[in-house]
Amino acid sequence: KTIGVIGLGAIGARVANAAVALGMEVLGYDPYISIDAAWSLSRSVQHCVTLGDMLPRCDYLTIHVPYLPSTKNTINAQTLAMCKDGVRVLNFARGELVDNFALLDALGTGKVAQYFCDFPAEELLGVKGVYCTPHLGASTPESETNCAVMAANELSDYLKNGNITHSVNMPEVHQPRAGGKRICIIHKNEPGMISQITALTTEAGLNIENMVNKSKKNMAYTMLDATGAVDGRLAKKLAAIPAVIRVRIL
């Protein structure tokens, strides 16, 4: 059988490689494929330049792209019309990538033989040929425990060492301890901040052992390990810099 994979990112590439291992003929379509994703693909995956090149050849069709305004209803009446009669469609990415009503029409005509997804919309439930599963495939007891442990470890690392992991609004920052005390500064992403911070550490006679500065949009984070008189007076002076939001000494 031939399977078409729409989207060859981290997940799509693994699906394509798994299908190759099953002995399927695998066609891939992704106009925005990254170099890393391309390197991870099996040489047996045939790259299609357009959906028109791929869809008429597929017995199975699976989609693995993010939901964006440009990808909404990627599977629609027009794309389904290009498919082989009796195609089986799999969607475990986002429900909005498939026009459900066009899909149901295609099921009625036999253009689509079966539709598998984990987005059980009301109009899909109870329809012959549609197989919906709950959108909770990753929520096993083991994964819930792992997530809780991961969150606790990341929070502990921030409180104890100032490292930031998986933050939504702040940059990802990791730095091993280099001796002395650690100064953590959350501040606005503005020019001249590093010079203002180091001017105060120089004034205090500190020796900077290690330092990192990263930014994410309008927020920035500076973390440095220093030896010398790292105390509350220095923290107050750092906090008095207009763009500084918070200072912690660990």
Secondary structure, DSSP 8 states (H G I E B T S, - for coil): -EEEEE--SHHHHHHHHHHHHTT-EEEEE-TT--HHHHHHS-TT-EE-SSHHHHGGG-SEEEE-----TTTTTSBSHHHHHTS-TTEEEEE-S-GGGB-HHHHHHHHHHTSEEEEEES---GGGTT-TTEEE--S-TT--HHHHHHHHHHHHHHHHHHHHH--B-S-SSS--B-----SSEEEEEEEE--TTHHHHHHHHHHHTT-EEEEEEEEEETTEEEEEEEEES--SHHHHHHHHTSTTEEEEEE-
